Amino acid sequence: MKIIYAGSGEFGLPALRALLDAGHNIELIVSQPDRPAGRGRHLTPTPIAQFAIEKKLPLLRTESINNESLPSADLLIVVAFGQKISPEKVTLATLGSINLHGSRLPKFRGAAPVNAAILAGDKITGNSIIRLAQKMDAGAILGQSQLDISDEMDVEADRARYESDRARDIALSGVHGIDEAMKANRLDALLFPGANGAAIAAKPGYPTVIVPFGMVPNAPAPPFPPGFDAKPSPFGVSFTGMACSEPRLLELAYAFEQATRRRIPPPSAP
């Protein structure tokens, strides 16, 4: 897949490395201009720009991406970039634009979401992959991760148990689950009703993209108390794939949206 990657902060480095490791073509990296830093106030590239320089990747440093001519691409990915992107640039790539945000949206929109989660005393945080929208961090949510940051978690004391559980999750859900099923049947993705596939994929850390498809009655058993007027719940389909398959899952989800014309956007992010 041909990708334009817009990022500046260190938060965007793992995603950029993962895209390169997965074999995607980075057509251009766009980052903020060099800024004075350190005691000497020397002009210093952003972490993303520095990585691009070291890896000899095509790099554009600019005060405004909206004033630049960008190459054709399949997808624009934005992570900790620091600039508002115009609608013309958001829709430039064939599959549009997505953003990785450091919170479980809709909580902590805007800058410094990781700091905001810690200051708020949250015990659970994570990341969100969303479509870019003109309202900040308000685009449709395509996928989310979850991380326990509670004080009760002692990373060093629990490391052995964590590594054992992690290895088991990767083996059962990943290597001997999703990987084997997809390779044996030569599949691009696994399709699940609703969000059922998300839990399976979450254990080995594999991606899932959920497309809202309709609304179903909100009638649990046992039922809600009398007078509780529960609204219908969104229902969709989940596309789940192997590690670092997000671009392909987005392609499939977008094709599904276009083919069915049944996508039901969340009221907060049409």
C-alpha positions in Angstrom: 0.0 0.0 0.0 1.2 3.5 -0.8 1.1 5.7 2.3 1.7 9.3 3.2 2.7 9.5 6.9 2.2 12.8 8.7 3.7 12.9 12.2 6.1 14.9 14.4 6.1 13.5 18.0 7.9 10.4 19.3 4.5 8.8 19.8 4.3 8.2 16.1 7.5 6.2 15.8 6.2 2.7 16.6 3.4 3.0 14.1 5.8 4.2 11.4 8.3 1.4 12.1 5.4 -1.2 12.0 4.3 0.1 8.6 7.8 -0.2 7.2 8.3 -3.7 8.7 5.0 -4.8 7.1 6.4 -3.8 3.7 4.2 -0.8 2.9 5.6 1.9 0.6 6.0 5.2 2.4 5.6 7.7 -0.4 6.3 10.7 1.8 6.8 11.6 5.4 5.4 15.0 6.4 6.6 16.6 9.7 6.9 20.0 11.4 9.9 22.2 10.6 13.0 22.0 12.8 12.7 23.9 16.1 15.3 25.3 18.5 16.0 22.7 21.3 18.4 22.1 24.1 20.7 24.5 26.0 22.3 25.7 22.7 18.9 26.2 21.1 20.1 24.5 18.0 17.6 23.8 15.3 16.5 20.1 15.8 14.4 17.9 13.7 11.2 16.3 15.1 11.6 12.6 16.2 9.7 11.6 13.0 11.9 13.8 10.8 15.0 12.5 12.4 13.9 8.9 11.8 13.2 9.7 8.2 16.6 11.2 7.7 18.3 8.2 9.3 16.3 5.7 7.1 16.7 7.9 4.0 12.9 8.1 3.5 11.3 10.9 1.5 10.7 13.8 3.9 8.8 17.1 3.8 9.2 19.6 6.6 6.6 22.3 6.5 4.7 24.8 8.5 1.4 23.8 6.7 0.7 20.6 4.9 -2.3 22.4 3.4 0.0 24.6 1.3 2.0 21.6 -0.1 1.6 19.4 -3.2 1.4 15.8 -2.0 2.0 12.7 -4.1 -0.8 10.3 -4.9 -1.3 7.6 -2.3 -3.7 5.0 -1.0 -3.9 6.3 2.5 -2.9 9.3 4.6 -2.0 8.3 8.2 -1.7 11.1 10.8 -0.1 10.5 14.2 0.9 13.3 16.6 1.4 15.7 13.7 0.4 19.0 15.3 -1.4 20.7 12.3 -5.0 21.0 11.3 -5.5 19.3 7.9 -7.9 20.8 5.3 -10.8 18.8 3.8 -9.0 18.8 0.5 -5.9 17.0 1.9 -8.0 14.7 4.1 -9.8 13.3 1.0 -6.7 13.3 -1.3 -5.7 9.7 -0.8 -7.8 6.9 -2.4 -8.9 5.5 1.0 -9.0 8.8 2.8 -7.2 9.6 6.0 -6.9 8.0 9.5 -5.5 9.1 12.8 -4.0 7.2 15.7 -4.9 9.0 19.0 -3.5 8.2 22.4 -6.8 7.7 24.3 -9.9 5.6 24.2 -12.0 8.2 22.5 -14.3 10.0 23.0 -12.4 10.6 26.3 -9.5 13.1 26.2 -9.8 14.6 22.8 -7.1 17.1 21.8 -3.5 17.4 22.8 -1.7 15.4 25.6 -4.3 12.6 26.0 -1.8 10.3 27.8 -1.1 13.0 30.4 -4.8 13.7 30.7 -5.6 10.0 31.5 -2.9 9.9 34.2 -4.0 13.2 35.8 -7.6 12.0 35.7 -6.7 8.9 37.7 -8.0 6.5 35.0 -7.1 2.9 35.6 -7.7 1.9 31.9 -6.5 3.8 28.9 -5.5 2.9 25.3 -5.3 4.1 21.7 -8.0 4.8 19.1 -7.8 4.6 15.3 -10.3 7.1 13.7 -11.1 8.6 10.4 -10.0 12.2 10.2 -12.8 14.8 10.6 -12.8 18.6 10.8 -13.9 18.5 14.4 -10.8 17.5 16.5 -10.6 13.8 17.3 -14.3 13.4 16.4 -14.1 11.1 13.4 -15.6 7.6 13.2 -13.8 5.1 15.5 -12.4 2.2 13.5 -10.6 0.4 16.3 -9.3 0.7 19.9 -6.8 -0.9 22.2 -6.9 -1.2 26.0 -4.1 -0.9 28.6 -4.3 -1.3 32.4 -2.4 1.6 34.0 -3.8 1.2 37.6 -1.5 1.6 40.6 -2.2 -2.1 41.5 -0.2 -3.3 38.5 3.5 -3.8 39.4 5.3 -4.2 36.1 8.4 -5.8 37.5 6.7 -8.1 40.0 4.1 -9.2 37.5 6.5 -9.5 34.5 6.8 -13.3 34.5 3.0 -13.8 34.8 2.4 -11.2 32.1 4.9 -12.7 29.7 3.5 -16.2 30.3 -0.1 -15.0 29.7 1.0 -13.0 26.7 2.8 -16.0 25.1 -0.3 -18.1 25.7 -2.6 -15.5 24.1 -0.3 -15.2 21.1 -0.1 -19.0 20.7 -3.8 -19.7 21.1 -5.5 -16.7 19.5 -2.7 -15.7 17.1 -0.4 -18.4 15.8 -2.8 -21.3 16.3 -6.0 -19.2 15.8 -6.2 -16.3 13.4 -2.9 -16.9 11.7 -3.6 -20.6 11.0 -7.2 -19.9 9.8 -6.2 -17.2 7.4 -3.1 -18.9 6.0 -4.9 -22.3 5.6 -7.8 -20.6 3.7 -5.7 -17.9 2.0 -7.9 -15.1 3.5 -7.4 -11.4 3.7 -9.5 -11.1 6.8 -11.9 -12.9 9.1 -15.5 -11.6 9.2 -17.4 -11.6 12.5 -20.9 -10.4 13.4 -20.9 -7.4 15.6 -17.8 -7.0 17.8 -17.4 -10.7 18.5 -14.0 -10.9 16.7 -12.6 -8.0 18.6 -12.0 -10.1 21.8 -10.2 -12.8 19.9 -8.0 -10.4 18.1 -7.3 -8.3 21.2 -5.5 -11.2 23.1 -2.5 -11.4 20.6 -2.8 -7.6 19.9 -4.2 -8.1 16.3 -6.2 -5.4 14.7 -10.0 -5.3 14.2 -12.0 -2.7 12.2 -15.7 -2.5 12.9 -18.2 -1.1 10.5 -21.6 0.0 12.0 -24.3 -1.6 9.9 -27.6 -1.1 11.6 -29.5 -0.8 14.9 -30.9 -3.7 16.9 -33.3 -3.7 19.9 -31.6 -3.2 23.2 -33.4 -6.0 25.1 -31.0 -7.8 27.5 -31.9 -10.7 29.7 -32.8 -10.1 32.5 -34.7 -7.0 31.2 -34.1 -3.5 32.2 -36.1 -2.1 35.1 -39.6 -0.7 34.3 -39.4 2.8 32.9 -35.9 2.4 31.6 -36.2 3.4 27.9 -33.2 1.8 26.3 -32.4 3.0 22.8 -31.5 0.6 20.0 -27.9 -0.5 20.0 -25.6 -0.2 17.0 -24.7 -3.5 15.3 -22.1 -4.0 12.7 -19.5 -6.4 11.2 -15.9 -6.8 12.3 -13.0 -7.4 10.0 -10.1 -9.0 11.8 -6.6 -9.8 10.5 -3.1 -10.8 11.4 -0.5 -8.4 12.9 0.0 -5.1 11.1 -2.9 -5.8 8.6 -4.7 -2.5 9.4 -4.3 -1.0 5.9 -5.8 -4.1 4.3 -8.7 -4.2 6.9 -9.4 -0.5 6.1 -9.6 -1.3 2.4 -12.1 -4.1 3.1 -14.2 -2.0 5.5 -14.3 0.8 3.0 -15.3 -1.5 0.2 -18.0 -3.0 2.4 -19.3 0.5 3.2 -19.4 1.4 -0.5 -20.9 -1.9 -1.6 -23.7 -2.0 0.9 -24.5 1.7 1.5 -25.7 0.5 4.9 -23.2 2.2 7.2 -25.0 3.8 10.2 -22.7 6.6 11.5 -22.6 7.2 15.2 -24.6 10.4 16.1 -21.5 12.1 17.5 -19.4 11.5 14.5 -21.3 11.4 11.2 
